Amino acid sequence: MYSIEEIKQALSFVNDPDLKKDLVSLNMIDNIQIKENQVSFDLVLTTLACPFKENIKNDCIKAIHQHVSDNLLVEINLKSSGVRIAQAAEQSIAKIKHIIAVAAGKGGVGKSTVAANLAVALAKAGAKTGLVDADIYGPSVPIMFDLQNQTPLVEEKDGKQWMIPIEKYGVKLMSIGFFVKDNQASVWRGPMISNVMRQLIIDTAWDELDYLVVDLPPGTGDIQLTLAQIIPHAMAILVTTPQQVALADVRKAASMFNHDGINMPLLGVVENMSYFTPAELPDNKYYIFGKNGGKLLADELNAPLLAQIPIVQSISESGDKGCPVSYETHSISADIFNLLASKIVQEVAIRTYNNTKF
């Protein structure tokens, strides 16, 4: 007779492809049952739309056969820890008119910079705006809004604890960075991610908003799919640089939004770091990372090219100083993000009209 501990030991050799940790330590294995030559257990995913679920199942079977016995019949039941969260989110975000998810296929393309400046530009235009920094492994809102060491207040209403978003530059802000020290790594187990998302999105008192901008983590893994299911009525924009390696990854991100159970409309593509422009020579353009890669991708996806944002020193400096450049009254960089916000408002209006007309 085999033991539950033997099964757990075998499954500890199987890693989650997205989180790079073993399933047992991530608490993704539950309800192990052993009957003669048969073992069954629940594989707890944050979403049943996980693109790696079949790979994980096969790896579990191989691990049990290799480390316990070839004769064992293995039955794996897929469970989701995110279903109830998605249902609760529907009620929590009921007063938010539009949700815009800012995504990227890879890190380092300026996704968070675009998200922050878009949110500020929308607020500056008069829209009630919120920003969720859902990039749990690399939160940037505390630095970009000069809110280090700030912690949101908690209030009780109708028997429930609500986090009150911090407001700055006219934007309501929530970030995992408000709860993690600057020098502390964000280490989250698989099912814990759902609880983090609950706090950031569902347990925050957003009240009425015209737009909630959600800065997604880069990539196309389980975390991104979970977030997409928590905010099922969101529309997405993709951020890329002109480089071919970035374009290859962002194509995967685009396919994620067409994944079964998500089907998130794509508002368009933002090409960041399109060219370098010296501040003293604003008419000069140097295409350091290639030219028009984002435009070609937008054409390929049959989506609008929303903006081509140049490399300008003031954009990165303003983020480091804690004041997004779009908050400025007059500058070339601010004008670019103001135009981006205007185009997104237009695209959202068109999509909303097309989805509601009879």
C-alpha positions in Angstrom: 0.0 0.0 0.0 1.3 3.4 -1.0 1.2 6.4 1.3 0.1 10.0 0.8 3.5 11.2 1.7 5.1 9.1 -1.0 2.7 10.8 -3.5 3.5 14.2 -2.2 7.2 13.5 -2.4 6.9 12.4 -6.0 4.8 15.5 -6.9 7.4 17.8 -5.3 9.5 17.1 -8.4 7.0 18.8 -10.6 7.3 22.6 -11.0 4.6 25.1 -12.1 6.0 26.4 -15.5 4.9 30.0 -14.7 5.9 30.3 -11.0 9.0 28.1 -11.2 8.3 26.3 -7.9 7.1 22.8 -7.1 3.4 22.0 -6.9 3.5 20.8 -3.3 5.1 23.9 -1.8 2.7 26.0 -3.9 -0.3 24.2 -2.2 -1.6 23.2 -5.6 -2.1 19.5 -4.7 -5.2 18.7 -2.6 -7.4 15.8 -1.6 -5.1 12.9 -2.3 -6.9 9.5 -2.3 -5.3 6.1 -2.6 -7.2 2.9 -3.3 -5.2 -0.2 -4.1 -3.4 0.6 -7.4 -5.2 3.9 -8.0 -4.3 7.4 -6.8 -6.5 10.5 -7.3 -6.0 14.1 -6.3 -7.0 17.6 -7.1 -4.7 19.9 -9.1 -5.7 23.4 -7.9 -5.0 26.0 -10.6 -5.7 29.8 -10.3 -7.7 29.4 -13.5 -9.0 26.5 -15.5 -7.8 28.4 -18.6 -4.2 27.8 -17.6 -2.3 27.2 -20.8 0.0 24.7 -19.1 -2.6 22.5 -17.5 -2.1 19.5 -19.8 1.7 19.7 -19.4 1.4 19.9 -15.6 -1.0 16.9 -15.6 1.4 14.8 -17.7 4.4 15.8 -15.6 2.5 14.7 -12.5 1.7 11.3 -13.9 5.3 10.8 -15.0 6.6 11.8 -11.6 4.4 9.3 -9.8 5.3 6.5 -12.2 9.0 7.4 -11.8 9.2 7.9 -8.1 6.4 5.6 -6.7 5.3 2.9 -9.1 4.6 2.3 -12.8 1.6 0.2 -11.9 -0.4 3.1 -10.3 -3.4 4.4 -12.2 -3.4 8.2 -11.8 -6.5 10.3 -11.9 -6.2 14.1 -11.7 -9.1 16.4 -11.1 -8.6 20.0 -12.2 -10.0 22.6 -9.8 -9.9 26.4 -9.9 -9.3 28.7 -7.0 -10.3 31.8 -9.0 -14.0 31.0 -9.9 -15.5 32.5 -6.7 -13.2 35.5 -7.0 -14.4 36.2 -10.6 -18.0 36.2 -9.4 -17.2 38.5 -6.5 -15.4 40.9 -8.8 -18.6 41.4 -10.8 -20.2 43.0 -7.8 -17.1 44.9 -6.7 -16.5 46.7 -10.0 -20.1 47.3 -10.9 -19.7 51.1 -10.7 -16.7 51.1 -13.0 -17.7 52.0 -16.6 -14.7 50.8 -18.5 -11.6 48.7 -17.6 -8.5 48.9 -19.7 -5.9 46.2 -19.3 -2.3 47.2 -20.3 -0.4 44.1 -21.3 3.0 43.2 -22.8 4.5 40.0 -24.0 7.8 40.6 -22.1 9.2 42.9 -19.5 11.3 46.0 -20.2 9.1 47.5 -22.9 7.7 50.4 -20.8 4.3 48.9 -20.1 4.1 50.4 -16.6 5.2 53.8 -17.8 2.4 53.7 -20.4 -0.2 52.6 -17.9 0.8 55.3 -15.4 0.9 58.1 -17.9 -2.4 56.9 -19.5 -4.2 57.0 -16.2 -2.9 60.5 -15.4 -3.8 61.8 -18.9 -7.3 60.4 -18.6 -7.7 62.0 -15.1 -6.3 65.3 -16.4 -8.9 65.2 -19.2 -11.7 65.1 -16.6 -12.4 61.4 -16.3 -12.7 59.6 -13.0 -9.8 57.3 -13.2 -8.2 54.5 -11.1 -5.0 52.5 -11.6 -4.3 49.0 -10.4 -0.6 48.0 -10.3 -1.2 44.3 -10.7 2.4 43.6 -11.7 2.9 41.7 -8.4 6.5 40.8 -9.1 7.6 44.3 -10.1 5.2 46.9 -8.7 6.2 50.4 -9.9 3.3 52.7 -8.8 4.9 53.6 -5.4 8.0 55.0 -7.2 6.3 56.5 -10.2 3.8 58.4 -8.0 6.3 59.1 -5.2 4.3 57.1 -2.7 7.0 54.9 -1.1 6.2 53.8 2.5 2.6 54.7 2.0 -0.1 52.2 3.1 -3.8 52.4 2.2 -6.4 52.9 4.9 -8.9 50.3 5.7 -12.6 51.1 6.5 -15.5 48.8 7.4 -18.8 49.2 5.4 -21.8 46.9 5.5 -19.8 44.4 7.5 -16.9 44.2 5.0 -13.4 45.5 5.2 -12.5 47.8 2.3 -9.1 49.2 1.3 -9.2 52.9 0.4 -7.1 53.7 -2.7 -4.5 56.4 -2.3 -5.2 59.3 -4.6 -2.6 61.4 -6.4 -2.6 63.5 -9.6 -6.3 62.8 -9.7 -5.9 59.0 -10.0 -7.1 56.5 -7.4 -4.2 54.1 -6.9 -3.7 50.5 -5.6 -0.5 48.5 -5.7 0.9 45.4 -4.1 4.0 47.7 -3.6 2.1 49.5 -0.9 2.3 46.3 1.2 5.8 45.1 0.4 9.0 46.8 1.5 11.3 48.2 -1.2 14.0 45.6 -0.6 11.6 42.7 0.0 11.1 40.1 -2.8 7.5 39.4 -3.7 7.2 35.6 -3.4 3.7 34.3 -3.9 2.4 30.7 -3.9 0.0 29.7 -6.7 -3.3 29.9 -4.9 -2.1 32.9 -2.9 -2.1 34.9 -6.1 -5.9 34.8 -6.2 -6.0 36.3 -2.8 -3.6 39.1 -3.8 -5.8 39.9 -6.8 -8.9 39.9 -4.5 -7.3 42.5 -2.3 -6.1 44.7 -5.1 -9.3 44.7 -7.2 -12.3 43.2 -5.3 -11.6 44.5 -1.8 -10.8 48.1 -2.9 -13.4 50.8 -2.6 -13.1 52.3 -6.1 -16.6 53.8 -6.0 -17.7 55.3 -9.4 -15.0 55.4 -12.1 -15.1 56.2 -15.8 -11.9 54.2 -16.4 -9.9 51.6 -14.3 -6.4 51.0 -15.9 -4.9 47.7 -14.9 -1.2 47.2 -15.3 -0.9 43.5 -16.0 2.3 41.5 -15.3 4.3 40.8 -18.5 3.9 37.5 -20.2 1.1 35.0 -20.9 1.0 32.7 -18.0 -1.5 31.6 -15.3 -1.4 35.0 -13.5 -2.4 37.0 -16.6 -5.2 34.6 -17.3 -6.5 34.8 -13.8 -6.5 38.6 -13.9 -8.3 38.5 -17.3 -11.0 36.4 -15.7 -11.3 38.6 -12.7 -12.0 41.6 -15.0 -14.0 39.8 -17.7 -15.4 43.0 -19.3 -12.0 44.7 -19.8 -10.5 45.8 -23.1 -6.8 45.4 -23.7 -3.9 47.5 -25.2 -0.6 45.8 -26.0 2.7 47.6 -25.4 5.8 46.7 -27.5 9.0 48.1 -28.8 9.9 47.9 -32.5 12.3 45.0 -31.9 11.5 41.7 -33.5 12.1 39.8 -30.2 9.5 42.0 -28.5 7.1 41.6 -31.3 7.3 37.8 -31.2 6.4 37.9 -27.5 3.6 40.4 -27.9 2.0 38.2 -30.5 1.7 35.5 -27.8 0.0 38.1 -25.5 -2.4 39.0 -28.3 -3.3 35.3 -28.7 -3.9 35.1 -25.0 -6.8 37.6 -25.2 -8.4 35.3 -27.8 -8.1 32.3 -25.5 -11.2 30.3 -24.7 -12.9 31.8 -21.7 -11.3 35.2 -22.0 -12.1 36.8 -25.4 -10.9 40.3 -24.4 -11.3 42.9 -27.1 -8.0 44.5 -28.3 -8.2 48.3 -28.4 -4.9 48.6 -30.2 -1.1 48.6 -30.0 1.2 51.1 -28.4 4.8 51.2 -29.8 7.1 52.4 -27.1 10.7 53.5 -27.6 9.9 54.0 -31.3 12.8 56.3 -31.8 15.2 58.6 -30.0 14.7 62.3 -30.1 17.1 64.7 -28.4 15.3 67.4 -26.4 17.4 70.1 -28.2 16.6 68.7 -31.7 12.9 67.6 -31.5 12.6 67.1 -35.2 15.4 64.5 -35.4 14.5 60.9 -35.1 17.0 58.0 -34.5 15.5 54.5 -34.9 17.6 52.7 -32.4 15.4 49.6 -32.1 14.2 49.3 -35.6 11.4 51.2 -37.4 7.6 50.7 -37.5 7.6 47.3 -35.9 4.5 48.2 -33.8 2.7 49.5 -36.9 3.4 46.2 -38.7 2.1 44.3 -35.7 -1.0 46.4 -35.5 -1.7 45.8 -39.2 -1.2 42.1 -38.6 -3.6 42.0 -35.7 -6.1 44.2 -37.6 -5.9 46.7 -34.7 -5.2 50.4 -34.5 -1.7 51.7 -33.8 -2.6 54.0 -30.9 0.7 55.7 -30.4 4.4 55.7 -31.3 6.2 57.0 -28.2 9.8 58.1 -28.6 12.7 57.7 -26.2 12.8 61.0 -24.4 14.9 61.6 -21.3 12.0 63.5 -19.5 9.7 60.4 -19.6 12.1 58.2 -17.6 13.2 61.0 -15.3 9.7 62.1 -14.4 8.8 58.5 -13.5 11.9 58.3 -11.3 11.0 61.6 -9.6 7.4 60.4 -8.9 5.5 62.6 -11.3 4.4 61.0 -14.6 5.3 63.2 -17.5 1.7 63.4 -18.7 0.9 65.5 -15.6 2.8 68.3 -17.1 0.8 71.1 -18.7 2.8 71.6 -21.9 5.6 69.3 -23.2 6.1 67.1 -26.3 6.0 64.0 -24.1 2.8 65.1 -22.3 1.2 65.8 -25.6 1.9 62.3 -26.8 0.2 60.6 -23.8 -2.7 63.1 -24.0 -3.2 62.1 -27.6 -2.9 58.4 -26.6 -5.6 58.9 -23.9 -7.8 60.7 -26.5 -7.5 57.8 -29.0 -8.3 55.2 -26.3 -11.4 57.1 -25.2 -12.5 57.1 -28.8 -11.8 53.4 -29.3 -13.6 52.5 -26.1 -16.6 54.5 -27.2 -16.7 52.8 -30.6 -16.4 49.3 -29.1 -19.0 50.1 -26.5 -21.4 51.4 -29.1 -20.9 48.5 -31.4 -21.5 46.0 -28.5 -24.7 47.7 -27.3 -26.5 48.9 -30.5 -29.5 46.9 -31.7 
